[in-house]
Amino acid sequence: MKDLFDKIYRDKGPLGKWAAQAEGYFVFPKLEGQISNRMKFQGKDVITWSINDYLGLANHPEVRQIDAEAAAMYGSAYPMGARMMSGHTELHEKLQNELAEFVNKEAAYLLNFGYQGIMSTIDALVAKDDIIVYDVDAHACIIDGVRLHMGKRFTYKHNDIESLEKNLERATKMAEQTGGGILVISEGVFGMRGEQGRLKEIAALKNKYKFRFLVDDAHGFGTLGTTGAGTGEEQGVQDEIDVYFATFAKAIASTGAFIAADQEIIDYLKYNLRSQMFAKSLQMQLVVGARKRLEMLKTMPELKGKLWENVNALQSGLKARGFDIGTTQSCVTPVYLKGSIPEAMALVKDLRENHGIFCSIVVYPVIPKGLILLRMIPTATHTLQDVEDTLVAFSAIRDRLENGTYKRLSAAVTAAMGE
């Protein structure tokens, strides 16, 4: 019999094998200073394009004040216990009601974390006789939620309605045999590519197929739609979304999440979400802080306006200089380049050390081999000067990538890894 750890000793995984060269710099980096458009990385000032603080609320003086007051009043532990036992308060209920009204649903329920929450929501919505149909490019939290499902699941090609319909036909035949139902899952905004899910087209299929629709709108909530209520509002189909999910970790710069749906669905979920039933309640200072952030989202449209001014300036500037930013329809701004993982390391080091630009780097296996994805998140705190400095830097690093400079610089890394 093998030692359970043999596989760990033998294979560190596609990303883990780079740990000696990457950890502390390319992965698990340490940004320092107050959350803003400019922070410090290894003692140097950098323009930060990797913070999901879309509306610039993380370090907003009004937010910091309310967070401090709430911490002083309640501490970091209150309330103790799970919601069902001893962790339920009037302020939790008020926040839920405000969130439900904002996203145009009958009811909402607070979740402690986005990742944990969407997994538990999927688990609670389906039984073994049900079938899940979901986008192949869904976020890891959705994939892990689907893995909990004891029944059948099908993926459809990314944002491909024809593929979705073929899988709905398969799921319908199977559901007729099992006596179950069908759950379709899409993201509102896909966080790597920045594309909006085709929610309108998916919702239209309800006229032909019988299914319920779950949308994870982590990147759409607060950034899309006339009021900021998300991708469903943006596409005019919020009413067709049966269960709407969003996190506090993006636009409203906090910890926590929520689900919203018809009252009867929320009543069911709050008694069946294992991750909430058996976990400590969301702390009071986070609840108070989330209420303040939601109020600012509703009453300060200039925050979203400034965000989109920066988004449009960055994306149009990149396209004007011939960069490939894919088909983004959101604030998420991907820049696709061609190169190896060692070249990507050399490129990002140049970008950070010599140009003062910090953005996230994504390589294989998250994207295909031979591609480098520089993922940028504009926020309301960025300035047009930040955008201009970044455009100049990106032009410089592209030139060095294309003329082979990074390939030469990365030769030692490649040799060390035996690639």
Disulfide bonds with the S-S distance in Angstrom:
none
